[in-house]
Amino acid sequence: MIFRKWTGRIRTGDRAAYVAYIVETGLADYASTPGNRGYQMVTRDLGDGTTEVSTMSWWESMDSIRGFAGDEPERARYYPEDDAFLVERPVHVEHHLIEAGRVAVEISAGGAA
């Protein structure tokens, strides 16, 4: 299994709108792509008016990731409204092989368990 992580920054005041936007775009696309085994989105206020945002997803294979990201899976995939939110927009994502793990939590959008 492969873990994919993207991290960027937004203005803290845009957090709720950006989370809603990503739930409807990127996270929905993760969920509908064959080979996706799950995803999470986390935020962290940096105290300077910006918030770090990370999306993490789990995939059966690099071919599955290509089904989501295209022929260059190491490049971040962006959506039309991202420019309105992002103050930091990295070009690349991280991919890691999962060697061991256990997760038994399900969280809906909004942070409630």
trRosetta pair geometry for C-beta under 8 A, 3 or more apart (Angstrom, degrees):
i j d omega theta_ij theta_ji phi_ij phi_ji
1 37 6.5 -39 -141 20 123 157
1 58 5.9 4 173 -174 119 98
1 59 6.8 151 -165 76 70 43
1 60 6.5 -49 -113 -115 71 32
1 97 7.7 117 77 -161 49 56
1 98 4.5 -20 82 40 98 125
2 58 7.3 153 80 -157 45 51
2 59 4.7 -26 65 66 95 98
2 60 7.7 -6 21 79 89 15
2 61 6.7 84 0 -137 121 14
2 62 6.3 84 -28 -65 166 63
2 64 7.9 168 44 58 117 111
2 65 6.5 -62 91 -40 139 129
2 95 5.6 -9 -177 -167 115 100
2 96 7.0 149 -160 74 64 40
2 97 6.3 -43 -104 -101 68 48
2 98 6.9 -156 -93 -6 16 90
3 56 6.6 -12 -171 -169 96 97
3 57 7.5 155 -156 82 50 41
3 58 5.8 -22 -101 -101 64 70
3 59 7.8 179 -78 21 19 80
3 94 8.0 -7 110 111 87 93
3 95 7.1 148 79 -157 53 47
3 96 4.5 -18 60 61 105 96
3 97 7.7 -168 17 -81 86 0
3 98 5.4 104 -29 -61 103 97
4 56 7.1 157 82 -156 53 47
4 57 4.8 -14 59 61 102 90
4 58 7.7 -168 18 -76 78 23
4 59 6.2 41 -14 -7 114 121
4 65 6.1 143 -64 -120 142 124
4 73 8.0 -93 -113 170 132 104
4 93 5.7 25 -174 145 91 135
4 94 7.1 158 -155 83 44 55
4 95 5.5 -14 -100 -100 72 74
5 54 6.1 -9 -166 -170 96 110
5 55 7.3 168 -147 85 48 49
5 56 5.0 -7 -102 -105 82 80
5 57 8.0 179 -74 22 43 62
5 93 6.3 167 80 -173 41 90
5 94 4.6 -9 57 57 96 104
5 96 7.5 18 0 2 109 109
6 54 6.7 163 84 -151 49 59
6 55 5.0 3 54 52 99 92
6 76 5.5 106 -127 -122 124 106
6 90 7.1 -172 -159 63 80 117
6 93 4.5 -51 -80 -111 81 105
6 94 7.8 -176 -71 21 39 72
7 52 6.3 -1 -171 -175 104 100
7 53 6.9 164 -150 85 55 47
7 54 4.4 -18 -96 -97 85 88
7 90 6.8 44 73 5 64 141
8 52 7.6 166 91 -152 29 58
8 53 5.6 -16 65 61 76 96
8 86 5.3 -37 161 -135 138 112
8 88 5.1 -180 -163 91 70 81
8 89 5.8 21 -132 -101 129 42
8 90 6.0 -142 -87 7 82 88
9 46 7.4 -14 -132 -11 119 142
9 50 4.8 16 179 174 117 125
9 51 6.7 154 -154 76 69 39
9 52 5.6 -39 -97 -98 79 54
9 53 7.0 156 -103 14 25 82
9 86 7.0 98 72 -158 51 69
9 87 5.0 -56 102 67 98 93
9 88 3.8 53 30 25 101 114
10 14 5.0 -110 161 78 117 117
10 15 6.6 146 92 -83 127 57
10 18 5.1 -48 -129 -52 172 168
10 50 6.8 155 80 -156 32 76
10 51 5.5 -22 64 61 83 92
10 53 5.8 33 0 -16 108 127
10 85 4.9 -24 -125 166 116 91
10 86 6.0 -65 -88 -102 75 42
10 87 6.3 134 -124 7 24 90
11 14 4.6 79 68 4 88 109
11 49 6.3 -27 -147 155 77 85
11 50 6.2 -64 -109 -105 37 62
11 51 7.4 29 124 14 16 90
11 85 7.6 -130 23 -161 83 59
11 87 6.3 98 -49 -31 71 127
12 15 5.9 -12 -168 -33 46 112
12 45 5.6 49 -118 -126 121 98
12 46 7.9 -139 -66 34 110 75
12 49 5.6 -129 9 -170 111 36
12 50 6.1 -153 -38 -119 83 7
12 51 4.6 115 -99 -35 66 103
13 49 7.9 -17 -12 -163 93 79
14 17 5.3 -69 -166 54 68 109
14 18 5.1 67 137 -29 94 110
14 85 5.4 178 147 -135 147 87
15 18 5.9 -64 -142 39 24 107
15 19 6.2 23 163 -19 65 107
15 43 6.0 82 -145 -159 116 163
15 51 5.3 29 -85 35 110 166
16 19 6.0 -53 -146 35 27 110
16 20 6.5 26 156 -16 62 107
17 20 5.8 -57 -151 38 30 111
17 21 6.2 33 151 -22 65 109
17 85 7.4 -158 101 -101 101 118
18 21 5.4 -54 -147 36 33 115
18 22 6.2 28 157 -15 68 106
18 53 6.8 -99 129 -79 135 159
18 85 4.7 123 -101 -152 112 145
19 22 6.0 -58 -146 39 29 105
19 23 6.3 35 154 -24 64 105
19 41 6.7 149 -135 120 86 141
19 43 7.1 -68 -76 -41 115 135
19 109 6.8 146 152 -160 107 100
20 23 5.7 -51 -148 31 30 115
20 24 6.6 19 156 -10 62 109
20 109 7.4 92 -101 175 56 139
21 24 6.1 -68 -155 41 28 104
21 25 6.1 -4 160 4 68 116
21 79 7.9 -176 159 84 104 141
21 81 6.0 -112 -159 92 139 136
21 85 7.0 -164 57 -42 155 152
22 25 6.0 -68 -130 52 32 93
22 26 4.9 -26 -159 38 79 111
22 27 5.8 75 143 -13 77 101
22 41 6.1 132 112 -117 136 155
22 53 7.7 175 -34 173 162 140
22 55 6.8 -147 180 -75 137 129
23 27 5.1 -31 -130 47 39 135
23 28 7.0 68 152 -36 47 91
23 41 7.5 -110 -72 14 74 153
23 109 4.8 20 -108 -101 149 141
24 27 7.7 45 7 51 17 93
24 28 5.8 -4 -172 -15 27 134
25 28 6.3 -86 -158 35 1 105
25 29 6.5 -7 159 -12 50 111
25 79 4.7 -1 174 -84 151 168
25 81 7.8 -166 -42 41 156 108
26 29 5.7 -60 -147 37 28 110
26 30 6.5 35 154 -23 65 99
26 55 6.2 -56 130 -119 139 171
26 77 7.3 147 -117 91 100 105
26 79 6.7 -123 -51 -27 87 128
27 30 5.4 -41 -149 28 37 116
27 31 6.5 36 154 -18 64 105
27 39 5.6 -173 -135 100 85 147
27 41 6.4 -70 -73 -36 128 125
27 55 7.1 -141 -74 -138 85 126
28 31 5.8 -55 -150 37 32 112
28 32 6.3 17 157 -9 66 112
29 32 6.0 -64 -140 45 31 101
29 33 6.3 38 159 -34 66 108
29 68 6.3 117 141 -143 103 95
30 33 6.1 -65 -155 23 26 112
30 36 4.9 145 172 -143 71 153
30 39 4.5 56 124 -49 159 147
30 55 7.9 -158 -48 170 144 125
30 57 5.1 -135 -139 -117 134 140
30 68 6.5 26 -104 -123 53 144
31 36 6.3 -125 -103 95 21 145
31 39 7.1 -96 -59 13 77 124
32 36 7.9 37 47 26 24 139
33 36 4.8 86 72 -25 90 117
33 64 6.8 115 138 179 106 81
33 67 5.0 146 -167 112 107 109
33 68 4.4 -18 -107 -73 170 93
34 64 6.5 -120 107 -130 66 91
34 67 6.1 -62 55 146 82 170
35 59 5.5 34 140 -161 98 82
35 60 4.1 -108 -153 30 87 111
35 61 6.2 -75 -155 34 136 79
35 63 7.1 -165 -93 93 169 77
35 64 2.5 -132 126 -124 150 127
35 65 7.6 -99 113 -34 131 46
35 67 6.3 120 34 33 125 139
36 39 6.9 -17 -178 -40 119 102
36 57 6.3 -47 -144 -177 101 118
36 58 7.3 102 -169 77 59 58
36 59 6.0 -38 -106 -101 49 73
36 60 8.0 -84 -46 -6 14 86
36 64 6.7 176 -52 166 51 120
36 68 7.0 82 -67 -58 114 133
37 57 8.0 130 52 173 67 73
37 58 4.1 -65 71 106 104 103
37 59 6.4 -172 8 -88 94 17
37 60 6.3 124 -42 -52 110 72
38 57 7.0 -180 96 -149 46 61
38 58 4.9 15 54 39 84 114
38 103 7.7 -167 102 87 162 143
39 55 6.6 -6 -172 -176 111 92
39 56 6.6 158 -157 87 60 52
39 57 4.2 -16 -102 -102 90 84
39 58 7.2 -152 -72 15 48 71
40 55 7.3 171 88 -153 47 50
40 56 4.9 -3 57 58 91 101
40 57 7.8 -174 23 -75 57 48
40 107 7.4 55 -126 51 95 120
41 53 7.0 -7 -172 -171 95 93
41 54 7.2 171 -151 88 50 50
41 55 5.0 -18 -102 -103 81 76
41 56 7.7 -178 -80 21 35 69
42 53 7.5 164 86 -153 47 48
42 54 5.2 -5 58 58 91 96
42 56 7.4 17 4 0 104 111
43 51 5.2 6 -172 167 107 121
43 52 6.8 152 -158 82 53 54
43 53 5.3 -16 -103 -101 79 71
43 54 7.9 -178 -80 21 35 67
44 51 6.6 158 76 -164 37 73
44 52 4.6 -11 60 57 95 104
45 50 8.0 149 -154 96 55 39
45 51 5.1 -39 -99 -105 54 88
46 50 5.0 -7 41 80 125 84
46 51 6.4 -171 -1 -100 85 29
46 52 5.9 93 -53 -22 107 93
50 87 6.0 -100 -119 57 122 143
50 88 7.8 66 -171 -4 143 111
57 68 8.0 -54 111 76 161 177
58 98 7.2 17 -135 -38 104 147
59 62 7.6 94 114 -80 135 26
59 64 4.5 177 -172 91 106 124
59 65 5.0 38 -174 -59 175 87
59 68 7.9 -117 -100 8 132 132
60 64 4.7 105 50 -29 87 152
61 64 4.9 113 55 0 70 97
61 65 7.3 -128 104 0 47 85
62 65 5.3 -49 -151 36 42 115
62 66 6.4 49 148 -24 68 99
62 73 6.1 -174 -165 42 86 165
62 95 7.5 44 -102 -164 94 155
63 66 5.5 -47 -149 31 35 115
63 67 6.9 46 148 -26 61 97
64 67 5.5 -47 -162 23 37 118
64 68 7.3 25 147 -7 63 100
65 68 5.8 -60 -160 40 41 105
65 69 5.5 -5 160 15 79 117
65 73 4.5 71 123 -147 114 137
65 95 7.2 -6 -106 -109 172 128
66 69 6.2 -71 -118 59 29 83
66 70 6.5 -63 -162 109 65 11
66 71 6.6 42 -150 -96 107 31
66 73 5.2 -80 -78 -62 65 116
68 73 7.9 73 68 -126 85 95
68 77 7.0 -127 143 -6 84 159
69 72 7.2 -101 138 84 105 51
69 73 4.4 104 78 -124 137 63
69 75 6.9 154 174 68 115 73
69 77 5.1 -138 -125 -44 72 121
69 93 7.8 -112 -113 24 148 141
70 73 7.2 179 67 -73 52 56
70 75 7.6 -35 67 63 111 113
70 77 7.2 138 5 -94 105 112
72 75 4.4 34 116 5 112 117
73 93 7.9 -73 153 56 65 119
73 95 7.2 48 125 -60 112 141
74 92 5.4 -13 156 -143 86 100
74 93 6.5 -158 -164 51 43 75
74 95 6.9 -88 -101 -7 76 118
75 91 6.4 -51 -137 165 78 73
75 92 6.2 -64 -107 -103 39 58
75 93 7.4 40 119 6 10 89
76 89 7.5 -164 88 176 152 74
76 90 5.9 116 -31 92 146 78
76 91 6.2 -170 16 170 105 20
76 92 6.3 -166 -27 -121 87 5
76 93 5.2 126 -83 -44 73 92
78 82 4.6 -97 -165 30 101 160
78 83 8.0 68 169 -43 134 75
78 89 7.0 24 -94 -161 139 119
79 82 5.2 121 58 -32 67 102
80 83 7.8 -55 169 16 41 98
81 84 5.1 -42 -173 27 73 119
81 85 6.8 52 139 -9 84 106
82 85 6.0 -76 -157 46 39 100
82 86 5.3 10 168 -9 83 121
82 89 6.9 102 147 -116 118 123
83 86 6.6 -57 -112 41 26 97
83 89 7.8 -13 -98 -68 60 153
86 89 4.5 81 135 -70 144 96
90 93 7.6 126 103 -72 120 49
98 101 5.7 -60 -170 4 115 129
105 113 6.7 -53 -165 -136 102 115
106 113 7.6 119 80 -154 51 70
107 111 6.6 -14 -177 -142 122 28
107 112 7.1 157 -155 78 79 35
107 113 5.4 -47 -102 -98 84 66
108 112 6.1 -14 54 65 96 86
